[in-house]
Amino acid sequence: MQNCLETIVSSGFTPESVRQAAAKSRPPRRRAEGFSFSEAKKMLDLSCSVLPLEAAKRVISLLYFETLICKENRLASALEKMLCADDSPSLHYETNSEELLLAELFGHLSSVGALPEDWEFVAKSRCVVNGIAWYAVSKAHEYMKVADIAVALNLEAIRGELGAFDDRLSSVARPFPGQIDCASNVRRIVDGSRMTTDEGRYAFGYDTHPRVQDAICVRATPQTHGGARDVCYFAEDVVERAILEGGSGYGAEYALDGLETALADLAHICERRTFRLNDSRLSYGLPMNLTHGATGLNHGFPVVQSNQAALVAELKLLVLPSAVVKAPGECAAYYAACKMLRALPLLSKVMAIELLMACQGMDIVKERLPELSFGLGTAAAKDKVREKIAMMTENRFVSPDMNEADRFITSGEVLKAVEATVGGLR
């Protein structure tokens, strides 16, 4: 996203940062149709899902952005009060249309100074779909960094071959931006690892000769993660232009549908890598089902991984393009954005299971090779996970561990821990 949008986020959605962005932008094109606030309020469903807090802040920031450009001073004053408040209002999406969500937002604005005549301006705003789309592409980019962390942990567990991540394969042979960024991230995260070398592979005892290459779901990570990244970069650019330059919502609709397909593919390869950790023949000698100690008495992680496969299947069901279910000529950008709000938590849960199981594999390897080190970034990620989730040494109820691993991702804690060690990831 452009610097002015990044500034809004990094400043915590302060009114001043929005004013600076508005000064550099053109008014967005607003929808011509209007509808009654009183009618919309009656139709509002408050029993459905609430927008994530950060998504709601982006929606409010963009409406404030529009009021500044169009010099709607009274409404801008009300929105400034809302932005400065400690809590953002709850906005219910899912079964509510874009128009109904605007009505809910206006209801909150009425309590901080907005007047009934301000409704016409709010009703024509595109802040809802643009705000959700802005949140979705930003979160997707963040999760792609986490996906690189997860594969780096997996590489440590299987003592993987790093040749597939060589910069020459990306920067020279196939210079695609996403592929270059993914390979760079993984190299930096595992930098300093002795496990992902011939020394580590021979010392563990499974490999008896140089490993030419790992399975394709591992060695093709730069291409698959990189391809998803290229789609994300495109979606970020489309959403950025929709916010700063105006235009119809069709571009956002198509970009978000494409991004959701990329996220499903990202989840799929993540699941395939994780599946291999449960099989000694596929994980280069890790115990079956990642059990520690008495295999057979302890069942390990097969049911956990089955949950991951089910989550991927659910995510794939969301990939059906919005255009398939809309009326001819209708713009389904809001529908595409709402689908993204369902897809992102599913992707997070899929990655959380790879995170959890890769850390188990790393601990098993470390017990056998205590003298060998992990990479700086992978060690930081595992240490963060182990702050709350202990290594599984015997059967236990795993659901709390899965939820905690998911929280590490959604809160950004594991990403922050790695970036604090190796610097910002791409």
Salt bridges, closest charged atoms under 4 A:
GLU16 OE1 - ARG19 NH2 2.90
GLU33 OE2 - ARG31 NH1 3.02
GLU54 OE2 - ARG58 NH2 2.31
GLU80 OE1 - ARG19 NH1 3.35
GLU99 OE2 - ARG31 NH1 3.56
GLU104 OE2 - HIS92 ND1 2.69
GLU117 OE2 - ARG74 NH2 3.92
ASP118 OD1 - ARG74 NH2 2.87
GLU120 OE2 - LYS124 NZ 3.40
GLU142 OE1 - LYS139 NZ 3.59
ASP148 OD1 - HIS225 ND1 2.88
ASP148 OD2 - ARG229 NH2 2.95
GLU161 OE1 - ARG201 NH2 3.14
ASP166 OD2 - ARG168 NH2 2.77
ASP167 OD1 - ARG187 NH2 3.54
ASP181 OD1 - ARG426 NH1 3.03
ASP198 OD1 - ARG201 NH2 3.15
GLU199 OE2 - ARG194 NH2 2.44
ASP207 OD1 - ARG211 NH2 2.85
ASP214 OD1 - ARG211 NH1 2.82
GLU236 OE2 - HIS141 ND1 3.02
ASP237 OD2 - ARG241 NE 3.10
GLU253 OE2 - LYS326 NZ 2.99
ASP257 OD1 - LYS339 NZ 3.54
GLU260 OE1 - LYS339 NZ 3.51
GLU271 OE1 - ARG272 NE 2.79
ASP279 OD2 - ARG281 NH2 3.00
GLU354 OE2 - ARG273 NE 2.91
ASP363 OD1 - LYS382 NZ 2.92
ASP363 OD2 - ARG386 NE 2.65
GLU367 OE1 - HIS292 NE2 2.96
GLU387 OE1 - LYS384 NZ 3.14
ASP401 OD2 - ARG396 NH2 2.82
GLU404 OE2 - ARG407 NH2 2.60
ASP406 OD2 - LYS349 NZ 3.61
GLU413 OE2 - ARG407 NH1 2.48
GLU419 OE2 - LYS145 NZ 3.99
